[in-house]
Amino acid sequence: MVSFIAQWLVNAFGVLTAGYVVPGVSVASFYIALIVAVLLGALNLLVRPILVVLTLPVTLLTLGLFTFVINALLFWFLASFIQGFAVAGFFAAFFGALVVSAISFIGKHFIEVID
């Protein structure tokens, strides 16, 4: 349970970092970042596998790089219905999702070492 909460906080930190680093991504507060982290995790758990299977030929042709596009589209989609979280366009969503993924990846490895 502690590692779950720690990963949630790391993902929220990733969303906040994307808001500060990536032009075109804005996050109003840490509370909004926590909500975005939860909903992004839910979308990645429920919707992303379906999209990966549906776009499997394109994913195979691009050697898996199309999954970055799927992550960006989910990130951009999330901004469409959360007040206080805005993404200006596809490239902002792409780089924002990339920042969140990188911070989540690094944070996950630190949490595993500590746990």
N, C-alpha and C positions, 0 to 999 in steps of 0.2 A: 504494500500500500504506500509505503514511503517512497519507493522508487517511482511509482505511478505519479505521485504528486510532484516529485522532483522533475520528472520528464515533462509534466504539464507546465511547470514554471520555466523550464529551459525553452520549451516551444513558445511560451508567451514572451520570453526575452528575445527569442529569434524574431518574432513578429514586431516587437518594439525596435529592434535593431534594423530590420528592413525598413521600418518607417523613418528612421533617422538616416540611413545610408543610401537608400534607393530613391532617386527623385521620381515623384509620381505616386509614391505609396505614403499614405498618412494614417497614423493611428492616434486617436484622441487621448487615450489614457491607458494605464496599465490594466484597468478593469476591462476595457474593450479588447486589449491584447489577450487576456485570459479567455474571453468569450470566443475570440477568433481561433485561439489555439485548440479549444475544445471542439468547435465545429469543424475546423480543418482536419483534426484527427478523426472525427466521425466520417467526414467525406472520404478521407483516405482509407478508412476501414471498410466503408460500405459501397461507395460509388467507384472509386479508383480501380478496383479489380475488374469490375464490369466493363469500364472503359478500356482497360488494357486488353481484355479479351476481344472486345469489339474492334479494336484497332490493331490487332495482332499482326496482320500482314505489313502494315506501315511500320510497326515497331520492329519487326524482323528486318525489313529493308534498311532501316536506319540504325540497325545494330543496337537497339534499345534507347536511342537518344530521343525518340518521340515521347517517352515517358516524362521528359522535362516539359514538353508542350502540354501534356495532360495535367501535370502539377500546376503549371501556370494558369491553365483554364479553370481549374478548381479554385485556385487562389483568387482569380479575377471574379469568378462566380460568387464567391463568398462575400466579396466587397459590394455586390449589388444589393444585398438585403440587410447588411449590418450598418446601423447608424454609427458614425464615428470611425469607420474604417473605409478608406477610399483608395482605389487603384485607378490611375489615369488611363492606362492602355495595356496592350498585350505585352510590350517589352518591359514595362514597369512590373507587371505581374510575373513575367518570366524571371527577372532578376530578383524580385522580392521572394518568390518561391525558392529560388536558388539559395538566397541568404538564409531563409528559414530552414531549409533542408541541411545546409552545411552546419549551422549552429546546433540543430537537433542531432545530427550525426556525431559531432564532437561531444556534445553534452551527454549523449547516450553512453559513449565509451567511458566518460568520467564517472557516470553514475554506476556503471557495471564494475569499475575498479573499486569504488568506495563500498558498494553493496557486497 
